[in-house]
Amino acid sequence: MSSSTPKFLSVAPVFSTTDLDRWLNHYKALGFAIRHHGDIYGFATRENVSIHVLVNANHDPLTTAGCAYIYVDDAKALHQAWSAVETGRNVAPVDTDYGLCEGAHLDPDNNLIRYGSRLDVVPEKQ
């Protein structure tokens, strides 16, 4: 048994959906590689980010939706690309006073992906 502290390697949030195929196709349109694991579970993967999904017949978009935050290299470019996808809802990124440019995307099940990229210059507080 090793005496060193274990290192975290990655994290994968698990969202829920009422329609696995719709969810997977939506994430495919966002640029993720997708795959099924049986009839009730799936994966969406893009670079080092993985999101899992579980079919939940009791999913309520107002109370059971999930959330994940993804650091990206260019939030404005990601917003532009994801805005071309016909499903879901996008919130344009804004520069924050804490040094990030942040935007958001809601999938058809109301699961929220917030994303941000670091600003080269942190805006001064007014």
N, C-alpha and C positions, 0 to 999 in steps of 0.2 A: 504494500500500500504506500502510495506516495505521500510525502509530508508537505508538498507544496499546495498552495491554494489553487483549486480548479479555476480555469479560465472560461469565461463565457465566450461562445463562438458566434451565436446568432440568436435571434428571437423571431417567432412566427405567430402573429396574432391569429386567432380563429374567429372569423365572422360567421354570421348565420344568414340563411336565405330560405325562401320557400320554393325556389326554383333553381336547381343546380345548373342546368344547361344555360339558363339566362345569365346567371352569375358568371359562369366560366366564359361565356361569349362576350360579356361586357368587359371582363378583365383582359381577354385576348385583344379586344379593340383598343384597350389602353396600352398595349405593347407587352403584356405579360405572356409567358409560355404557360399553358394550362394543361392540367391532366386530371382525370377522374380517379377516384379510388372507390370503386363500387358505385352504388346508386345514391349515396347520401353524403359523400365526402369528396373534396377536390382541393387542388392546389393552383395557385397563380404565383409564378416566379419570374423575377426580372433582376438581373445581375445578382447582388447579394441580398435581395429582399424576397421574402416568401410570405404569402398570405394563405392561410388555410380557410376552408369554408365547410360548414356542416349544414345539411338540410334540417330545418326546424319548422315543423308544421305550425307551431305556435309563435313563430317569429312575428313580432309586431314592430314595424319600422319606427314607431314613436317611443317604444320602451325597451326593446331588446337589441337595437343596433349597436355595433361595435365601433371602435375608433383606433387608428394607428397613426403615428407620426413618422414620416420618412424624410431623412436628410438627402437632398439632391444637390447636384452641382449648379443647376440653373432653374430656379423656380418659375421664372417668366417663360422660358422655353417649354417647360413641362406643361404649364397652363395652356399655352398656345396649342400644343399637340393634343392634350386631353379635351380641349374645347371643340375639336373637330369630331369627337365621338358624339353620336346622336342621343345616347342614353346617359342618364346620370345628370348631375348638376355641378357646375364649377363656380368657385369663388376666386376672383382674380387676386393674384398676390399683391401684397403691399409691403413696403419697407417699414420695419419696426424700429423703435428706439433702442432695442436690445441687440441689434446687429444682424437680424435675419430678414430675408425677403420671404414672406409666407403666403401660401394659398391653400385651397382646399378643394376636395372632390367628394361628392356624395354619390354612392352607387345606387342602383334601383331599389335596394333594400334599405336605404338610408344609412348604410355603414359609411363612416367618415374617414377619409384619408386626408390628413393635414400634411403639408410638405413645406420645406423651407431650405433656402440656400443662404450661406453666409454672405454678408455684404462686405465689400472691400473697405468701405468707410462707414463707420457707425454714425447715423445722423445725431446731431446735437439736440438735446432736449430744449424745448422752447420755454 
